[in-house]
Amino acid sequence: MPDGKFDILLSAYSCEPFRGTEAGHGWNWAYELARLGHNVFVITRPVGRAAIDAFLATAPCPKLHVVYVDSPHFSLRFGAIRPILECIPWQWRALAAARKICAENNIDIVHHVTWGSIHVGSKLWKLRKPFVFGPVGGGQIAQWRFRRYLRGGSYLEMLRSFIVRYLTGTAFSARSTVSHSSLVLVVNTETEQWARRLAAPRVEVMLDIGVPRSMLADAEKPQQRARPLKVLWVGRLVPRKAPLLALEALAKVDRSVDINCTILGDGPQGRYLRGWIQRLQLADRVNWLGQVQWEEVMRAYADHDVFLFTSLRDTGGTQLVEAMANGLPIITLDHHGAHVAVPADAGMKIPVTTPETTVAAIATALERLAREPATIARMGRAARRCANALTWDRKAARMSELYRSVITVGHESASANRVVSDHGLDSSMA
């Protein structure tokens, strides 16, 4: 540690290169911290082993040590809660592996990076080392007045909202994890409020999303000319992503406005999508391509003018920073992770009030951008600046600073305790 480099133990339940969301987050934290020169031990599941081995075979990283711990498997009938049922017992297995790593190495700091849920928590605080938890979300809930967009998932969403509102701190390991952390990193203000209620000694806001530097657009997008405004929507077609909300907004856009929207992704609500498009008379405005390869998603970012993000509940939203990296202005709901991730000058954040008002406001935002190519160009430049600050190498550098502050405080606290203890001993002997 004298050279400013640390021995770091990471817990990354999901960890895999060339993936988005949780798996990509776990991998990028581990890889970029190791590239900075830290000695990184990451505990993860074997599900990502083939991809990790293939990556490291072409880009060796001697400071990165991957330890694989199997997770239990539950029947597919458990559906959406299956990952939680597997993650919690996996954490006990990960704790056993972590104790072995700590016994064989002088670990300076322990960090839980995925799953990024305040409710599921972590067991690694039990190691009694300086412990960083996050970035995590989980405190956000979908507004119930928007429940008609949750078709196929409204009851599960209602159950989740009940747990967040009334059982945070009692269900799972939220309270014990947060209160024993040296630092809790939260993705959004809703989760920040819960972390403080659960007696976190130190809380900071940090987005969980990031992009590799190679994803940043090389040049500014050319200003839009006389052609349709090309809008992009990317994500799984699950209820909380609310694709119907996007479609209703597109249907409200004045017919004199030349606009086209591409939807990339598939999922449970895919069975309804074509019917919604027909009912809303959007066949001439919406092109749904389904699930596509990552390379095609990247081409779509480069080929569109505006990114539309309609999630009713989202911790952060990886697509937001991917779109901004490609110079796309963002139209999004002004809550949860998007509220923090999207700067005011990089897009339009729509208040979440009532479905009718919100739909109308999104439509108005789309109409404005269709008529103001200069605004698109200005917001696109701001979006690229924001994404440049969210590259994984920059995030790893910032995390290194946070580690240093946590370790320093831990050392000062230990020194203070020794002084108090010695003073007490002297007093008793006097």
Buried (B, 14 or more C-beta within 10 A) or exposed (E): EEEEBBBBBBBBBBBBBEBBBBBBBBBBBBBBBBBBEBBBBBBBBEBBBEBBEEBBEEEEBEBBBBBBBEBEEBEEEEEEEBBBBBBBEBBEBBBEBBEEBBEEEEBBBBBBBBBBBBBBBBBBBBBEBBBBBBBBBBBBBBBEEBBEBBBBBBEBBBEBBEBBEEEBBEBBBBBBBBBBBBBBBBBBBBBBEBBEBBEBEBBBBBBBBBBBBEBBBEEEBEEBEEEBBBBBBBBBBBBBBBBBBBBBBBBBBEEEBEBBBBBBBBBBBBEBBEEBBEEBEBEEBBEBEEEBEEEEBBEBBEEBBBBBBBBBBBBBBBBBBBBBBBBBBBBBBBBBBBBBBBBEEBBBBBEBEEBEEBBBBBBBBBBBBBEEBEBBBBBBBBBBBBBBBBBBBBBBEEBBEBBBBBBEBBEEEEEEEEEEEEEEEEEEEE
